[in-house]
């Protein structure tokens, strides 16, 4: 941490990142937290650095707030809750629609900020902004559908109804790999339900969240409804979890950290939504079209440079197709273009931090030590946080990469013989977020969908997520769902009313 002045460094500052000069709206680069409708620095002036992971270039110094500021944010959200809750759903929906419109208008700037702080290729960043905005549009409509339902009375002379009411203040803890979409997916649902919120973005990627707060302010969210607190994760998250006025916590991140958040939230019996790690199998049967199967594997493994809980970590290919698949897949991976996310044509960007590179390299070394074969060449990388896209074949189940989540552009391949065998291998994990299946046999596809112990199953395609679907996993991959009407339910309590008619 450093302690420069509390003023914001905006685009155009000659000391800033050169990519920031491309911002058409410099005010979207915010470096102060947003609390109770005000842009707020740390009382002691403390900041933390945000750097471009592709080349280490400094991007911004962002306010490093702590527990005291987190409490002030909860104070503001708690004060704002009664008024926001009592607004007509149509009013809340109207503000959400304005926020959605402003996001779409700022797509290029928001994507630019994301690529500079997160590293993903600019085309992927643009796609994430569209994806993020879609949740706001969806929940603007869902705000109108939180209806009272009648209950057929089992008691004489009684009328019964069940309604959904907002739980209160919601705390949102968001990750660095999808810094815009993970915030809007949570926030739009909470706001549509009538909750107010306090959000804490990853300290690796706070600029995306702060830009969304700037747009939320322009959309006329009342003061205190939408708060973003930047700084050290532990004191902020622990304050949110300990405060009894916070009634729901929604977290996206690793399973290990999710367990800690859930334990802390349990002390005050908060509602928790946990979107945690994944260890997705991709299962290719020998009746699959080879080119189509390779396309699916490339997309499922290498989006966001492999830094995705939905990434295909374990690729199982039926033995008759295995040699041809290995050759075709490795050839495609070798041609993936590595570079800065702002460079035209970049397909693989940097990893987020040095620990991620070290973990991926350790998984590669361990797999080779267990007898795996490397099918792609090592090549020079443009910076220390880059890792060459790697394909490992004949990876045994005891290798680390087959047992741990892999947040890197490293693909592990293994052959299988029978359907029953691959089901057992695919399910032999504590994770259960998503599984992929490639086959032209319809009956087999149906059997696999039933047998795989995952919250989501993708058959013959990769893109399956979106605002209308309930995103989430089984086992250690999470609790609850995000997106769809089920994502809104997490921020509401059921209230039952029994009225005597006599």
C-alpha positions in Angstrom: 0.0 0.0 0.0 1.1 3.6 -0.7 -0.2 6.9 0.4 -0.5 9.5 -2.4 -3.1 12.2 -2.5 -6.7 11.2 -2.4 -7.6 12.8 -5.8 -8.5 10.6 -8.7 -6.1 10.0 -11.5 -8.1 10.2 -14.7 -7.5 9.2 -18.3 -5.2 11.6 -20.1 -2.7 11.8 -17.2 0.7 11.5 -19.0 1.8 9.2 -16.2 -1.0 6.8 -16.8 -1.4 3.7 -18.9 -1.2 4.6 -22.7 -4.3 2.6 -23.4 -6.4 5.0 -21.2 -6.0 7.7 -23.9 -8.5 5.6 -26.0 -11.3 6.2 -23.5 -14.0 8.4 -25.0 -15.5 9.1 -21.6 -12.6 9.7 -19.1 -15.0 9.9 -16.1 -15.5 6.1 -16.3 -12.1 5.7 -14.9 -12.9 6.0 -11.2 -10.4 5.3 -8.4 -12.4 6.2 -5.3 -15.0 3.9 -3.7 -18.7 4.8 -4.0 -20.5 5.0 -0.7 -23.8 6.6 0.1 -23.9 8.4 -3.3 -20.4 9.9 -2.8 -17.0 9.1 -4.2 -14.9 8.3 -1.1 -11.2 7.8 -0.5 -9.6 6.1 2.5 -9.4 8.4 5.6 -5.7 7.9 5.8 -5.2 8.3 2.0 -4.1 4.7 1.5 -4.3 3.2 -2.0 -3.4 0.1 -3.8 -2.0 -0.3 -7.3 -3.8 -1.7 -10.3 -1.4 -2.9 -13.0 -1.8 -4.2 -16.5 -1.1 -8.0 -16.2 0.2 -8.2 -19.7 3.2 -5.9 -19.2 3.1 -4.6 -15.6 2.3 -1.0 -16.7 0.7 0.9 -13.8 -3.0 1.7 -14.5 -4.3 3.5 -11.4 -4.0 3.9 -7.7 -7.3 2.9 -6.1 -8.6 3.9 -2.7 -7.9 1.2 -0.1 -10.7 1.3 2.4 -11.2 -1.0 5.3 -13.6 -2.2 7.9 -14.7 1.2 9.1 -15.7 2.2 5.5 -17.4 -1.1 5.0 -19.6 -0.4 8.0 -20.4 3.1 6.7 -21.5 1.4 3.4 -23.8 -0.9 5.3 -25.1 2.1 7.3 -26.0 3.8 4.0 -27.5 0.7 2.5 -29.6 0.0 5.6 -30.9 3.6 5.6 -31.8 3.4 2.0 -33.5 0.1 2.2 -37.0 1.1 3.4 -37.5 3.7 0.6 -36.1 1.4 -2.1 -38.2 -1.5 -1.0 -41.3 0.6 -1.0 -40.9 1.9 -4.5 -43.2 0.4 -7.1 -41.5 -2.3 -9.1 -42.0 -0.2 -12.2 -39.9 2.5 -10.8 -37.1 0.1 -9.9 -37.3 -1.4 -13.3 -37.1 2.0 -15.0 -33.8 2.8 -13.2 -32.4 -0.6 -14.1 -33.3 0.0 -17.7 -31.4 3.3 -17.7 -28.4 1.5 -16.2 -28.6 -1.1 -19.0 -28.8 1.6 -21.7 -25.9 3.4 -20.3 -23.8 0.2 -20.2 -24.5 -0.5 -23.8 -23.6 3.0 -24.8 -20.3 2.7 -22.9 -19.4 -0.8 -24.2 -16.2 0.2 -25.9 -14.9 2.1 -22.9 -15.9 -0.6 -20.4 -14.3 -3.3 -22.5 -11.1 -1.2 -22.7 -10.9 -0.8 -19.0 -11.5 -4.5 -18.5 -8.8 -5.6 -20.9 -6.3 -3.2 -19.4 -6.8 -4.4 -15.8 -7.7 -8.0 -16.4 -5.8 -8.9 -19.5 -8.4 -10.7 -21.6 -8.6 -10.0 -25.3 -10.6 -7.0 -26.2 -13.1 -9.0 -28.2 -13.8 -11.1 -25.1 -14.2 -8.0 -23.0 -16.8 -6.6 -25.4 -18.6 -9.9 -25.2 -18.6 -9.8 -21.4 -20.0 -6.3 -21.3 -22.9 -7.4 -23.5 -23.4 -10.4 -21.2 -23.2 -8.3 -18.1 -25.8 -5.8 -19.5 -28.2 -8.6 -20.4 -28.7 -9.4 -16.7 -29.8 -5.9 -16.0 -32.3 -6.0 -18.8 -33.6 -9.3 -17.7 -34.1 -8.4 -14.1 -35.7 -5.1 -15.0 -38.5 -7.2 -16.3 -38.4 -9.8 -13.5 -38.9 -6.9 -11.0 -42.5 -6.7 -12.3 -43.1 -10.4 -11.7 -42.4 -10.9 -8.0 -46.1 -11.7 -7.5 -48.3 -12.7 -4.6 -49.6 -16.2 -5.0 -52.8 -17.6 -3.6 -53.0 -20.7 -1.5 -56.0 -23.0 -1.5 -57.1 -22.8 2.1 -57.2 -26.0 4.2 -58.8 -24.1 7.1 -62.5 -23.1 7.1 -63.1 -19.3 7.0 -59.5 -18.4 6.1 -57.9 -16.8 3.1 -54.2 -17.5 2.5 -51.5 -15.9 0.4 -47.7 -16.1 0.0 -45.6 -13.2 -1.2 -41.9 -12.5 -1.7 -40.3 -9.6 0.2 -36.7 -8.3 -0.2 -34.4 -9.6 2.5 -32.7 -6.3 3.1 -29.0 -5.3 2.6 -27.1 -7.7 0.3 -23.3 -8.0 0.2 -21.8 -8.9 -3.1 -18.2 -10.3 -3.3 -17.1 -10.5 -6.9 -14.0 -12.1 -8.6 -11.4 -10.8 -11.1 -12.0 -13.1 -14.0 -15.4 -11.7 -15.0 -15.3 -8.3 -13.2 -18.4 -6.8 -14.8 -20.7 -9.8 -15.4 -20.4 -11.2 -11.9 -21.3 -7.9 -10.4 -24.4 -7.2 -12.6 -25.6 -10.8 -12.3 -25.8 -10.4 -8.6 -26.6 -6.7 -8.4 -29.4 -6.6 -10.9 -31.2 -9.5 -9.2 -30.8 -7.9 -5.7 -31.9 -4.5 -6.9 -34.9 -5.8 -8.8 -36.0 -7.7 -5.7 -36.0 -4.5 -3.7 -32.7 -5.0 -1.8 -30.0 -2.4 -1.4 -26.4 -3.6 -1.8 -22.8 -3.3 -0.7 -20.3 -4.7 -3.2 -16.6 -5.5 -2.9 -14.8 -6.2 -6.2 -11.5 -8.0 -6.4 -8.5 -5.8 -5.8 -7.0 -7.1 -9.1 -9.9 -5.6 -11.1 -11.7 -2.8 -9.2 -11.9 -0.4 -12.2 -14.7 -2.3 -13.9 -16.9 -2.2 -10.8 -16.2 1.4 -10.2 -17.1 2.3 -13.8 -20.4 0.5 -13.3 -21.0 2.5 -10.1 -20.4 5.7 -12.1 -23.1 4.5 -14.6 -25.4 3.5 -11.8 -25.1 7.1 -10.4 -26.0 8.5 -13.8 -29.0 6.1 -13.9 -30.3 7.8 -10.8 -30.0 5.1 -8.2 -30.8 6.8 -4.9 -27.9 7.4 -2.5 -27.1 4.3 -0.4 -28.8 1.8 -2.7 -25.6 0.9 -4.7 -22.3 1.0 -2.8 -18.9 -0.2 -3.9 -16.1 -0.6 -1.4 -12.5 -1.2 -2.6 -9.6 -2.3 -0.5 -8.2 -5.3 1.4 -10.6 -8.2 0.9 -10.4 -9.7 4.4 -11.5 -6.8 6.6 -14.2 -5.7 4.2 -15.7 -9.2 3.6 -15.5 -10.0 7.3 -17.3 -6.8 8.2 -20.1 -7.5 5.7 -20.5 -11.1 7.0 -20.4 -10.0 10.7 -23.0 -7.2 10.4 -26.4 -8.4 11.3 -28.0 -5.8 9.0 -26.6 -7.6 6.0 -29.1 -10.3 5.3 -27.6 -12.0 2.2 -24.1 -12.6 0.9 -23.4 -13.6 -2.7 -19.9 -14.8 -3.4 -18.1 -15.9 -6.5 -14.7 -17.3 -6.2 -12.7 -20.4 -5.1 -14.3 -23.2 -3.1 -11.7 -22.7 -0.3 -12.5 -19.0 0.2 -16.2 -19.7 -0.3 -16.2 -22.1 2.7 -14.7 -19.3 4.8 -17.3 -16.8 3.7 -20.1 -19.2 4.4 -18.7 -19.9 7.9 -18.6 -16.2 8.7 -22.1 -15.6 7.3 -23.5 -18.4 9.4 -22.8 -16.6 12.6 -25.8 -14.3 11.8 -27.8 -16.8 9.7 -27.5 -14.9 6.5 -28.8 -16.1 3.2 -25.8 -17.3 1.2 -25.3 -17.8 -2.6 -22.0 -19.4 -3.5 -20.8 -19.7 -7.1 -17.5 -21.6 -6.5 -14.9 -23.6 -8.3 -15.3 -26.1 -11.2 -13.4 -29.0 -12.6 -15.3 -29.6 -15.8 -15.0 -32.8 -17.8 -15.4 -32.6 -21.6 -16.3 -36.1 -22.9 -15.9 -36.8 -26.6 -17.4 -40.0 -28.0 -16.0 -41.7 -31.1 -19.1 -41.0 -33.1 -18.4 -37.3 -32.9 -17.5 -35.2 -35.9 -13.7 -34.6 -35.3 -13.6 -30.9 -36.5 -16.7 -30.0 -34.5 -15.3 -31.8 -31.4 -12.0 -29.9 -31.7 -13.8 -26.6 -32.1 -15.8 -27.3 -28.9 -12.7 -28.3 -27.0 -10.9 -25.1 -28.0 -13.8 -22.9 -27.0 -14.4 -24.8 -23.7 -10.8 -24.7 -22.6 -9.2 -21.5 -23.8 -11.8 -18.7 -23.3 -10.5 -16.1 -20.8 -7.0 -17.8 -21.2 -8.4 -20.8 -19.3 -9.2 -18.6 -16.3 -12.9 -19.6 -16.0 -14.7 -21.9 -13.6 -16.5 -23.3 -16.7 -13.3 -24.2 -18.5 -12.9 -27.8 -19.6 -10.2 -29.1 -17.3 -10.3 -32.8 -18.2 -10.8 -33.8 -21.8 -11.7 -37.5 -22.1 -11.8 -38.9 -25.7 -13.0 -42.4 -26.6 -10.1 -44.5 -27.6 -10.9 -45.0 -31.3 -11.0 -41.3 -31.9 -8.2 -40.4 -29.4 -5.1 -40.3 -31.7 -6.7 -38.2 -34.4 -8.3 -35.9 -31.8 -4.9 -35.4 -30.0 -3.2 -34.5 -33.3 -5.9 -32.1 -34.5 -6.4 -30.4 -31.2 -2.7 -29.9 -30.5 -2.2 -28.4 -34.0 -5.0 -25.9 -33.3 -3.7 -25.0 -29.9 -0.2 -24.4 -31.3 -1.7 -21.7 -33.6 -3.5 -19.8 -30.8 -2.2 -16.2 -30.8 -0.7 -15.0 -27.5 -0.4 -11.3 -26.8 -1.6 -8.1 -25.1 -5.4 -8.0 -25.0 -5.5 -4.7 -26.9 -3.5 -6.1 -29.8 -5.6 -7.1 -32.8 -6.2 -10.9 -33.1 -5.0 -11.8 -29.6 -6.6 -15.0 -28.5 -4.7 -15.8 -25.2 -3.8 -13.0 -22.8 -1.8 -13.1 -19.5 -2.7 -14.9 -16.3 -3.8 -12.6 -13.5 -0.9 -13.1 -11.1 2.4 -14.9 -10.6 0.8 -17.5 -8.3 -1.5 -18.6 -11.2 1.5 -19.1 -13.5 3.4 -21.1 -10.8 0.4 -23.3 -10.1 -0.1 -24.1 -13.7 3.6 -24.9 -14.3 3.5 -27.1 -11.2 0.5 -29.0 -12.7 2.4 -29.4 -16.0 5.5 -30.7 -14.4 3.6 -33.1 -12.2 1.6 -34.5 -15.2 4.9 -35.1 -17.1 6.4 -36.8 -14.1 3.4 -39.1 -14.1 4.0 -40.1 -17.7 2.0 -37.6 -19.6 3.2 -36.4 -23.1 3.5 -32.8 -24.1 2.0 -32.3 -27.5 2.6 -28.6 -27.9 6.0 -26.9 -28.1 7.4 -24.5 -25.5 7.7 -21.0 -26.9 8.9 -17.6 -25.8 6.2 -15.5 -24.1 5.8 -11.7 -24.1 5.9 -11.3 -20.4 6.2 -13.2 -17.0 2.5 -13.6 -16.5 2.0 -15.4 -19.9 1.9 -19.2 -20.2 2.1 -20.9 -23.6 -1.1 -22.8 -24.4 -0.3 -26.3 -23.6 -1.7 -29.7 -24.5 -0.9 -32.8 -22.3 -1.8 -36.3 -23.5 -2.2 -39.6 -21.7 -2.6 -37.8 -18.3 -3.3 -40.3 -15.6 -6.1 -39.7 -13.0 -3.6 -39.4 -10.2 -1.9 -36.3 -11.7 -2.6 -33.0 -9.9 -4.2 -31.5 -13.0 -6.9 -34.2 -13.0 -7.8 -33.5 -9.4 -7.3 -29.7 -9.0 -9.0 -26.8 -10.7 -6.9 -25.4 -13.5 -7.1 -21.7 -14.1 -4.7 -21.5 -17.1 -4.4 -22.4 -20.8 -3.4 -26.0 -20.1 -5.5 -28.9 -21.5 -5.2 -32.4 -20.1 -6.3 -35.2 -22.4 -6.9 -38.9 -21.6 -8.5 -41.8 -23.5 -11.5 -43.9 -22.3 -13.2 -47.0 -23.5 -16.8 -47.3 -22.2 -19.6 -44.9 -21.3 -19.8 -46.3 -17.7 -16.1 -45.9 -17.2 -16.0 -42.2 -18.3 -19.1 -41.4 -16.2 -17.3 -42.7 -13.1 -14.1 -40.8 -13.9 -16.0 -37.6 -14.7 -18.0 -37.7 -11.4 -15.0 -38.6 -9.2 -14.5 -35.0 -8.0 -15.7 -32.7 -5.3 -16.8 -30.2 -7.9 -20.0 -30.3 -9.9 -20.4 -27.1 -11.9 -20.6 -28.0 -15.6 -19.8 -30.9 -17.9 -19.5 -31.1 -21.6 -20.5 -34.0 -23.9 -19.9 -34.4 -27.6 -21.8 -37.2 -29.4 -24.2 -37.7 -32.3 -26.1 -40.4 -30.4 -29.3 -38.9 -29.0 -30.0 -41.7 -26.5 -26.4 -41.5 -25.2 -26.7 -37.7 -24.8 -29.8 -38.2 -22.7 -28.1 -40.9 -20.6 -25.1 -38.7 -20.0 -27.2 -35.7 -19.0 -28.9 -37.9 -16.3 -25.7 -39.6 -15.1 -23.3 -36.6 -14.8 -23.4 -35.1 -11.3 -23.2 -31.4 -12.4 -25.5 -28.5 -12.1 -25.2 -27.8 -15.8 -24.6 -30.1 -18.8 -23.7 -28.8 -22.3 -24.3 -31.3 -25.1 -22.6 -30.6 -28.5 -22.0 -26.9 -27.6 -20.1 -24.6 -25.3 -22.1 -21.4 -24.8 -25.0 -22.3 -22.5 -25.1 -19.4 -20.0 -27.2 -16.3 -20.1 -29.7 -14.2 -18.1 -32.6 -16.7 -18.3 -30.8 -19.8 -17.1 -30.1 -20.8 -13.4 -26.3 -20.8 -13.2 -24.8 -22.9 -10.5 -23.4 -26.2 -9.4 -23.7 -29.2 -7.2 -21.5 -30.6 -4.5 -18.5 -28.2 -3.6 -19.2 -26.0 -6.6 -21.7 -23.9 -4.8 -25.1 -23.1 -3.2 -28.1 -21.6 -4.9 -28.4 -20.2 -8.4 -27.7 -17.0 -10.2 -29.6 -15.8 -13.3 -33.2 -16.7 -14.1 -36.1 -16.1 -11.7 -34.3 -18.4 -9.3 -31.5 -15.9 -9.0 -33.9 -13.3 -7.7 -35.4 -15.7 -5.2 -32.1 -15.7 -3.3 -32.7 -12.1 -2.3 -36.2 -12.5 -1.1 -38.0 -14.1 1.9 -41.4 -15.8 1.6 -44.1 -14.3 3.7 -47.3 -16.2 4.4 -50.5 -14.4 5.4 -53.6 -16.1 6.8 -56.6 -13.9 7.0 -59.7 -14.9 9.0 -62.8 -14.1 7.0 -65.2 -14.1 9.9 
